[in-house]
Amino acid sequence: MRYAHYETLRNMKILVLGAGKMGAFFVDLLSFEHETAVYDIDSKRLRFMYNTLRFTTLEEIADFQPELVINAVSLKHTLTVFDSVIPVLPKTCILADIASVKTDFKDYYLSTGMRYVSTHPMFGPTFANLGALSTENAIVISEGDYMGRIFFKDLYSKLGLNVFEYSFDEHDETMAYSLSIPFVSTFVFSAVMKHQDAPGTTFKRHHAIARGVLSEDDCLLREILFNPHTAGQVEKINEQLSELHDIIACKDETRLNAYLTKIRNNIR
């Protein structure tokens, strides 16, 4: 029976909301095995979307009758866009998001009474090599529609991604740690950086990382920083900077040795 249900997830009618970078990525990925459409109220953003239907009105969505809707707009607009399209969707349609922060999403989905699946491909088209994703990760939220989870786990596995399952809360806690700490550390490095005529190797590596992080869309950076769990991680960074500052100011060699031992153990 499960195999029969799995077959219903092939050759699906899939609607992607938002013709941005991630929206275009999913359309390109899915359009050769499914009947796809992309919806964006800005028709100019649809000009370079190929091998897919292009919608700018809710009436077109209603006529299309999608079986799966992947919301690829920025976090700020995700739930608002869902609100606008749900009235024209079939009741059996599966709602899906790829948001990097999931605060309030579970309650929202439950309030709709519709099937849902929530995932987070932990890479961006501006930073990752989309042709070689074997070192990249994706998270599928363990709550929600069973077949929706199967669909995305299969999709991500075909891309060679490492797939993990977390609850909504576990996801946001993990993101606050794995994304906010390197992002904030990069911001601090960039804030004090000045031109170097002869930069060392370490400086150049950090500079390359900073350029990569800051090339990300401002909406994504805002989503990561405004994760409710991020402030706690930033406070931990402040505590470590304060300790290190005190060690340096006192030129305390014993404390420095202990500190270096501690952080070396952390990165093993």
C-alpha positions in Angstrom: 0.0 0.0 0.0 2.8 2.4 0.8 4.4 1.7 -2.6 1.1 2.6 -4.3 1.0 5.9 -2.3 4.6 6.6 -3.3 3.6 6.2 -6.9 1.1 9.0 -6.5 4.0 11.4 -5.7 5.4 10.9 -9.1 4.3 13.0 -12.1 2.6 15.4 -9.7 1.2 18.9 -10.3 3.6 21.1 -8.3 3.3 24.8 -7.8 6.3 26.8 -6.7 5.5 30.1 -5.0 8.2 32.8 -5.7 10.5 33.1 -8.8 13.6 34.0 -6.8 16.8 32.0 -6.6 15.4 29.1 -4.6 12.1 29.1 -6.5 14.0 28.9 -9.8 16.2 26.1 -8.3 13.2 23.9 -7.4 11.4 24.6 -10.7 14.5 23.5 -12.6 14.9 20.5 -10.4 11.3 19.3 -10.6 10.1 20.4 -14.1 11.4 17.3 -16.0 9.7 14.7 -13.8 6.5 16.7 -12.8 4.1 19.1 -14.2 5.2 22.4 -12.6 4.1 25.9 -12.4 5.6 29.0 -10.7 3.6 31.9 -9.3 4.9 35.4 -8.8 3.0 38.7 -8.8 6.0 40.3 -10.5 5.8 39.1 -14.1 9.4 40.4 -14.8 10.7 37.7 -12.4 9.2 35.0 -14.5 11.0 36.0 -17.7 13.8 33.4 -17.4 11.7 30.5 -16.0 11.7 27.7 -18.5 10.0 24.4 -19.0 7.2 25.4 -16.6 3.9 27.2 -16.5 4.1 30.8 -15.3 1.3 32.3 -13.2 0.6 35.8 -12.0 -3.0 35.4 -10.8 -4.8 33.3 -8.3 -7.3 32.2 -11.0 -4.5 30.4 -12.9 -3.6 28.6 -9.7 -7.2 27.5 -9.2 -7.3 26.1 -12.7 -4.0 24.3 -12.3 -5.2 22.4 -9.2 -1.8 21.6 -7.7 -1.1 18.6 -5.5 1.9 20.1 -3.8 2.7 23.8 -3.2 6.4 24.7 -2.4 6.6 28.1 -0.8 10.0 29.6 -1.8 9.4 33.3 -0.9 11.4 35.0 1.9 10.5 34.1 5.5 8.9 37.5 6.0 6.2 36.8 3.4 5.9 33.0 3.7 2.7 32.7 5.8 1.1 35.8 4.1 1.6 34.2 0.7 0.1 30.9 2.0 -2.9 32.9 3.2 -3.4 34.3 -0.3 -3.3 31.0 -2.2 -4.9 28.6 0.2 -8.5 29.6 -0.7 -7.9 28.5 -4.4 -6.1 25.2 -3.5 -7.7 21.8 -3.5 -8.3 20.6 0.1 -6.0 17.6 -0.5 -3.1 19.7 -1.6 0.1 19.5 0.5 1.6 22.8 1.7 5.4 22.9 1.9 7.9 25.5 3.0 11.7 25.7 2.9 12.1 28.5 5.4 15.3 28.7 7.5 13.4 29.6 10.7 10.2 27.7 11.6 8.8 29.8 14.5 5.0 29.6 14.6 4.9 27.4 11.5 3.5 24.4 13.2 0.6 26.3 14.8 -0.1 27.9 11.4 -0.2 24.7 9.5 -2.5 23.1 12.1 -4.8 26.1 11.8 -5.2 25.6 8.1 -6.5 22.0 8.4 -4.4 21.0 5.4 -1.7 18.5 4.8 1.8 20.0 5.2 5.5 19.3 5.1 8.3 21.6 6.2 11.9 21.3 5.1 15.1 23.3 5.0 17.8 22.8 2.3 20.8 24.1 4.1 22.5 25.7 1.2 21.9 28.7 -1.0 22.3 29.1 -4.8 24.7 32.0 -4.2 27.0 30.0 -1.9 26.8 26.3 -2.7 27.9 24.4 -5.8 24.5 23.1 -7.0 26.3 20.6 -9.2 28.0 18.9 -6.2 25.9 18.9 -3.1 27.2 15.7 -1.5 28.8 17.8 1.3 25.6 19.8 1.9 22.8 19.0 4.3 19.0 19.2 4.3 16.5 19.0 7.1 13.0 17.5 6.9 10.7 18.3 9.8 9.6 15.1 11.4 6.1 16.5 12.0 3.5 16.8 9.2 2.3 14.7 6.3 4.0 11.3 5.9 4.0 11.3 2.1 5.1 14.9 1.9 8.2 13.9 4.0 8.8 10.9 1.8 8.7 13.1 -1.3 11.3 15.6 0.0 13.6 12.9 1.6 13.7 11.1 -1.8 14.3 14.4 -3.7 17.1 15.5 -1.4 18.7 12.0 -1.4 18.8 12.0 -5.2 20.8 15.2 -5.0 23.3 13.5 -2.8 22.4 15.7 0.2 22.8 14.4 3.8 19.2 14.4 5.1 18.2 14.7 8.8 14.9 14.8 10.6 14.2 17.3 13.4 11.1 18.6 15.0 10.1 22.2 14.5 11.7 23.3 17.8 14.8 21.2 17.3 15.3 22.7 13.8 15.3 26.3 15.1 17.6 25.5 18.0 20.0 23.8 15.5 19.9 26.8 13.1 20.7 29.2 15.9 23.8 27.3 16.6 25.0 26.2 13.2 24.2 29.4 11.3 24.1 32.3 13.7 27.5 31.6 15.3 29.5 31.6 12.1 27.4 34.4 10.6 27.8 36.7 13.6 31.5 35.8 13.9 31.9 36.8 10.2 30.0 40.1 10.8 32.4 41.0 13.6 35.4 40.1 11.5 34.1 42.2 8.6 33.2 45.1 10.9 36.8 45.6 12.1 38.5 44.6 8.8 40.6 47.2 7.0 42.6 47.1 3.8 45.7 44.9 3.9 48.5 45.4 1.4 50.1 42.1 2.2 47.4 39.9 3.9 48.5 36.6 5.4 47.0 33.2 4.4 44.6 33.1 7.4 43.4 36.6 6.8 42.7 35.8 3.2 40.7 32.7 4.1 38.6 34.6 6.5 38.1 37.3 4.0 36.9 34.7 1.4 34.4 33.3 3.9 33.2 36.8 4.7 32.7 37.7 1.0 30.7 34.4 0.6 28.4 35.0 3.6 27.8 38.7 2.8 26.9 37.8 -0.8 23.8 36.1 0.6 20.5 37.9 0.3 19.7 40.3 3.1 16.4 38.6 3.7 18.2 35.3 4.5 20.7 37.0 6.8 17.8 38.7 8.6 16.0 35.4 9.0 19.0 33.8 10.6 19.7 36.7 13.0 16.1 37.1 14.0 15.7 33.4 14.9 14.4 33.6 18.5 17.3 31.3 19.6 20.0 33.5 18.1 20.3 36.1 20.9 21.4 33.4 23.3 24.1 32.2 20.9 25.3 35.8 20.5 25.5 36.1 24.3 27.8 33.1 24.4 30.1 34.8 21.8 30.1 37.9 24.0 31.1 35.8 27.0 34.0 34.2 25.2 35.2 37.5 23.8 35.1 39.0 27.3 37.1 36.1 28.7 39.7 36.2 25.9 39.9 40.0 26.2 40.7 39.6 30.0 43.4 37.0 29.3 45.1 39.2 26.7 44.8 42.4 28.9 46.4 40.5 31.8 48.9 38.7 29.7 48.0 35.6 31.7 49.9 32.7 30.1 48.5 30.0 32.3 44.9 31.0 31.5 45.7 31.3 27.8 47.2 27.8 27.7 44.0 26.4 29.4 41.8 28.4 27.0 43.7 27.1 23.9 43.4 23.5 25.2 39.6 24.0 25.7 39.0 25.4 22.2 41.2 22.8 20.5 39.2 20.1 22.2 36.0 21.8 21.0 37.0 21.5 17.3 38.2 17.9 17.4 
